[in-house]
Amino acid sequence: MVEGRKILSVLPTFIKRLLAGKKIEVDNQVLNLNSQLLLKFFYKVMSDKICNLNPQDARSMIDRIVRLFHNQKRLNKMCHIENDILDCNNTKIPIRIYRPYNTSKIFSTLIYYHGGGFVVGSLEMYDYLCATFSSQCNIQVISVDYRLAPENKFPIPPLDCIAAYDTLYDNAPQYNIDINQLAVAGDSAGGNLGTIVVSHAIKFNKNPKFQILIYPVVRDVESPSFELFKEGFLLETNDMYWFANHYIDENQDRTDPLLSPMYLENIEKMPTSIIVIAGFDPLRDEGFDYAKKLKDNGVDVVMQVHEDQFHGFYHMNDALPEASIAVNRTCESIKALFNNCSI
């Protein structure tokens, strides 16, 4: 496997600049050098852009890249990992549970929904991130492998995620969950699903303590960042169109709150929200807009903005030093919130 973080940490800056090419600046933001080099690597090893592939080939390509970095021995040293199945929403939903190596019988728990545009993404792709949350924060993390489009189009993914949350909450002792110390997180499409789950949970008095939304997709219309960062930063605007075309039908009402969280009717009841934003990201502006809507409705919002990073950088904390720093920052917030401290 590739020890990307070690390589990037020891390479001299002038070598990295030679390999990465000239500095990239967009909208008064400068792309981080390590990130620029990693992006160049990804574009080299990708067989094609996602938007040019069918879903099966896109998944295979991403799985192949994930395997380059996957290190099960390292993961097993970080925390205890086990797989399980949730029987809910008329299907069986795989989950992966990450628990600290301690003697606790009940845990503060973070339920995680992975990204991937509702079409790609897997438990393996987020192993290191979830294991990091578990080991650094001394918490349990449960990663939910909801069904993907186009085989399972909208609204199946959000309904799977809601059902998974309800099943875990309603059977908390079975899963070692302290329901008073429960939170929700997700990135990109998973951020969309996560905040939708939180909205549902609030309606049924199953409130999580906080939510973490990492560059979430939340709105029905394009923002200026779609054009600013349309190409060259891993998630491309044409990929967004490709994801949408596989996820929803052409005549779907895009203001449906199960699709576009900007239209959720109980925004003002949301818990403390950590919003992570990447600067070089088509979704950058809607992340800021959703944070503003939350703030305008009286919600406590903690912004973690990484203007020199690209969409997808965050879960690459096993490969990118700056991603590791960003995740560590979030971990400090997680520990504070579970311990009722201000952040």
Buried (B, 14 or more C-beta within 10 A) or exposed (E): EBEBBEBBEEBEEEEBBEEBEEEBEBEEBBBBBBBBBBBEBBEEEBEEBBBEBEBEEBBEBBBEBBEEBBBEEBBEEBBBBEEEEBEBBEBEBBBBBBBBEEEEEBBBBBBBBBBBBBBBBBBBBBBBBBBBBBBBBBBBBBBBBBBBBEEBBBBBBBBBBBBBBBBBBEEBEEBBBBBEBBBBBBBBBBBBBBBBBBBBBBEEEBBBBBBBBBBBBBBBEBBEBBEBBBEBBBBBBBBBEBBBBBBBEEEBEEEBBBBBBBBBEEBEBBBBBBBBBBBBBBBBBBBBBBBEBBBEEEBBBBEBBBBBBBBBBBBBBBBBBBBBEBBEEBBEBBBBBBEEEEE
